[in-house]
Amino acid sequence: MALLLFPFLLLLSSPYAQAQQNITLGSSLTPEGPSSFWLSPSGDFAFGFRPTEGNTSSYLLAIWFNKISDKTVAWYAKTTDQDPSRVQVPSGSRLQLTSVGVLSLRDPTGTEVLTAPKMLRSRIMATDYSNGRFLLNLQTDGVSLHSVAMPTKNLYDSYWSTNGNTTNLVFDASGRIYITTDNGTQINLTSRGIGSMGNYYHRATLDPDGALRQYVYPKKVSNPQSQAWSVVGMEPQNICEAMADNGSGACGFNSYCMLNGTTNQSTCMCPAQYSFIDEERKYKGCKPDFQSQSCGSDEAAAIMQFQIISMDNVDWPLSDYETYTPITMDQCRQLCLTDCFCALAVFHDNDSTCWKKKMPLSNGMFDSSVTRTVLIKVPTNNSTQSEHVDSSKWKKDRKYWIIGSALFLGGSVMVIILLISVIIFGAYCTITINEVSNLQSPNNLGLPLKAFTYAELERATSGFQEVLGTGASGVVYKGQLQDDLGTYIAVKRIDRLEHETEKEFTVEVQTIGQTHHRNLVRLLGFCNEGKERLLVYEFMVNGSLNRFLFGDVRLQWNLRAQHALEVARGLLYLHEECSTQIIHCDIKPQNILLDGNFTAKISDFGLAKLLRTNQTQTNTGIRGTRGYVAPEWFKSIGITAKVDVYSYGVILLELICCRRNVESVVAEEDQKILTYWANDCYRCGRVDLLVEGDDEAIFDLKKVERYVVVALWCLQEDPTMRPTMLKVTQMLDGAVAIPTPPDSSSFVQ
């Protein structure tokens, strides 16, 4: 449940509802038509079906305040245990008061969908009734509030609680909210009683920011326009401060929370040069509007590219990875500016302490009582978001500046000749040294990557013990670096690299080191020592998409749709936006990994055969995994980026249907091969069969159909008929019209 049942109880038992008229046993309500709700005797409350905002085909079963202008919802029903975020019911549902006095809610198929509440959950946001990020837990040892790690239901430690052997949580007719203990003691929660029921409407909600608030609404005022809900009590008293040690905080990562002392409502804010990831869903946090500092640049480049700006009365109490004391603010500023890991530093003048913070920043708060100064690292005014200072280029440009200056100043011919001679000799020496360096060791690639020794990685992985996965090119192990951060890593040990391709390994590492995108797994370093070839990647805590699509834990439709876009954007970057085109050649769910925020990132592109533009007409050995391989691999035609588009089409259908592309055990024979079945369902106008039993997808059937059409375009046998990944992302976003795809005679598997 997202809202407390208190108003519902008052509706049934309040002395102001004594004249309640009887509702005949067997009576029923339907979402459409005149019998969609029942009124209380006073007319103050209504109980029945209420359309959800922006969707006229789905409804809440709810109780709302009927006489106020905004018809505030006081309670609504949860409709399924399988998907706890689902609260809506479709058109054609029916609520009945049975012959034995029990309320029964059934969907259009006749299935019972009303479930009993087990705990109190917040809404995800004011206009979205899905389960939110916070819950109230009533246990025998007290009442507690927790934040929830979405979508896994993992509870963080409580950020507010009461003690005592609790028996009941009560909202009485005087407007007082309290808990009772087994010895009869009453412990007030949010109020001692504010106004009588005759003069005020009362409600208490666990709000989207995690605070339990009690509201009152005056029934009679001289100026009706001044009527509004006002907060008369809340726990905890300052939700921004209370959330200091839990999850991402009240406002999400990289943001900070500010409590308005007049209205007792929280506001989420982004620091300078950061913006909300989603302006509507601000709890998702903020993102930097610039590219972070490269760890390959020197201090001089960092000072030229970035600056420090300060903020007062703000703090991010977590996310620090290094502390200095005693220290001055200027020293603190400089240490953050020249450290590529540092997003900001917090300085406390009273004890001369500096904390360096890394991304993502969590649990941020603003309060006048905060006496610390935040030093935020942002680009300088003359640096662009994507441009990094290349110190070697700067030195080269400086040589020509010296020549120009000398000529302009009219120096003697001999001086000019001498300067030119020195510069030419210096340039010759520089070129010679660079060539020798490149020939001496492939470890020095001039990249922002760390060259690890084999011994370092052997220690980090405890002798290569914990296997994360096995692929076509080798085994991936989990490790932890012995750095100040204790960074977790994934180490891919290449054991199928032929001797004559060692040079190709170096070239591929160079290419990977130049790729940076939020939907690609980041390469941190490598080892090229003796016969050992290893790649060191960021560790992806939630593993592969494979286990969430085909395992016991099923991803919600909105997350699957999000992953479809994220994978498409990652492929678009590889195909069109990075400096060297990369064709992955083995796109499949096992090669799509999920980070701690369930963001999808493409992996293993570093080991794919890199086909440059002038090489795409060559024929190579078949690459990829059965079921995802494009037809042209089996024909005498050139291999292009369209092979990835085909593989993406298969994955897109798997994301839609939450099943493998080939299933041996299915209800019907024609469902075995997903690409065939999806094509048949689309041609017959029954796309709903692909998401049968998935209520969330059924309610979003237009998007489901759009995604199916995009997948069918990607699966065209003729690669020239398939869209580019740019076109795919535009079609998924709904930015362009999508014509009906040709009905291919077959989809080669």
Summary of the structure (lengths in Angstrom):
residues: 749
radius of gyration: 31.1
end to end distance: 45.7
largest distance: 111.6
contacts: 2293
relative contact order: 0.05
helix: 28%
strand: 27%
